[in-house]
Amino acid sequence: MDRLTHLLERRSIRRFKPEPLREGDLERILAAARRAPTDASGQLYSIMRVTDPELRRALAQLAGGQAHVAQAAEFFVPLADVHRLKRLLAHRGQEMARWPRTGLHFALVDATLAGAHLAVAAEALGYGICWIGGLLNRPREVARMLELPPGVVPVSGLVVGVPAEDPPLRPRLPEALVVHENRYHGYTPADLDAAYAAMAPASRRGDWLFVLERYFAAGGAMEDRDPAYGHLLAWQGFVADWPPTAARALEDAGLPAPSLGEALEAVLKTGWRGVLFGREGAGWRVWLERETAAERGEGRTPGEALGRAAETALASDG
């Protein structure tokens, strides 16, 4: 068989036989995952293998009631993980630099590559796999269930098992629409019509737009997921201007905000009419002002200072 056959004919499997992986195969697919490429040898990922049946069922419900999360032989959660790197540096007396945006990027890439290697290895051994994007419907609940420390976020879910179905291939966009040469080319109306025609079988109604609307248009699933994902990134330390301590302080006060800008908007909606930022030595200070009161907060960053000022101000309001 052509070595690429299992790649060119791959399908997502959602029905599995109640059988475990063959002896030794789990070790082989995990070994394949660990051989995935990584930038600068950092390996900014971890893989959570979920074996607790109750936890599997709970995660299946969080993912939108996807039964195969609980029923497949194995369920994995690839994790973007800079926590281990921070611990490694500290173990040898080094402090990790502050690079949350770049760290998130490379950690997501590393986790995705490792998960993809795991999936491809499993399919090469004859198993079925399915990525579970619905795990990010409620990402903070997932993080709590898996007890993820700061610096770690779930990327997706991945089920692996013995297939109990043989579904047809799903459509994909034509090569001419996804492969660019030397420079990104624009899309003509004819190109876009060709995309809809090629992907029509992806919808039971024969129109790909119904799928795109459900997930990506205004009011769709991705718009619903975005605030929760933003809060997760803030809580886990991946938002450059909004430290986890500040995010938690405002959320405890009933004003959840995943960024500094959204925090300013939330605080000003509570009746405080002005916010003044200023430098203080190597750090920052913030004053919240209104007609009869003012609160001050200090911190290493504007976000940290705002969080402390808002925490005090909102507590006095209560």
Residue, then its C-alpha position, 0 to 999 in steps of 0.5 A: m500500500d502507498r505510504l500516503t494512502h492513510l493520509l489521502e483517505r483519512r476520515s474523522i471517526r465518531r463510532f468506535k468498537p469497545e476494544p482497547l488498543r493493541e498491546g504496544d500501540l499506545e507506546r508507539i503513538l506516544a513515541a511518534a508524538r514526542r518526535a514531532p518538530t519543535d522550535a529551539s528544542g523547547q518542546l512547549y507542549s504536553i499531552m494529557r491522556v484521560t483514562d478516568p471514566e467519570l472525567r471522560r464523561a464530564l469532558a464529553q458533555l463539555a464538548g457538546g455531548q460528544a459520546h465518542v469522547a467517552q467511548a473511544a479506546e483513548f482520549f488525549v488533550p494536547l496542551a500548549d505548555v510553557h509551565r515546564l519550561k519556566r520550571l526548567l529555567a528556575h531549576r538552574g537559576q534562570e528567570m524566564a523572560r516575559w514573552p506571552r504572545t510569542g510563547l503562546h504561538f510556539a506552544l500552540v504550534d508545538a502542541t498541534l504538531a505533537g497531536a498531529h503526529l500522534a493522530v497520523a501514527a494512530e491512523a497508520l496503525g489502522y485506528g480511527i481518530c477524531w479531533i474534538g474542537g468542542l472541548l473549547n466550548r468551555p475551556r476554563e472548566v476543562a482547565r480546572m478539571l485537568e488541574l492545569p497550572p498557569g502557562v498551560v492551555p488545552v488546544s483540542g481533544l483527540v479520540v483514538g480507537v478501533p473504528a466501528e464505521d467507514p464514513p465517506l471522505r469529506p470534501r476539501l477545497p481545490e488545490a488552486l484555492v489553498v496553495h499560493e506560489n511566491r505571493y498570496h493571490g487574491y480571490t475572484p468571485a469565480d474562485l469563491d463560487a468554486a469553493y462553495a461548489a467543491m464544499a457543497p457536500a459538507s452540508r446536508r442542505g448542499d450549501w457550505l454556507f450553512v456550515l460557515e454560518r453556524y461556526f464562523a459568521a456573526g452570532g456563530a459558535m466561534e463568536d460564542r467561544d471567543p470570550a471564554y477563550g480570552h478569559l482562559l488566556a488571561w487566567q493562564g498568563f498569556v495576555a501581555d498587558w493583563p496579568p492573571t492576578a488582575a484578571r482574577a481580582l476583577e472576576d471575583a468582583g463580578l467584572p470578568a475582563p480578558s484584557l486591559g481594554e475590556a477591564l477599563e470598559a468594565v470599571l468605567k461602567t460601574g460609575w467611575r468616570g476617569v482612569l489616570f495612569g502614571r509611572e512610579g519608579a520601575g512600575w506604574r500607578v493608577w488612579l480611579e476617580r469619580e465625583t466624591a472618591a478616588e482609589r489608587g493602585e500600584g504594580r509592575t505593569p499598567g494592568e497590575a496597577l489597574g487590577r489593584a485599584a479596581e479591586t479596592a474600588l469595587a470592594s468599597d462600592g460593595 
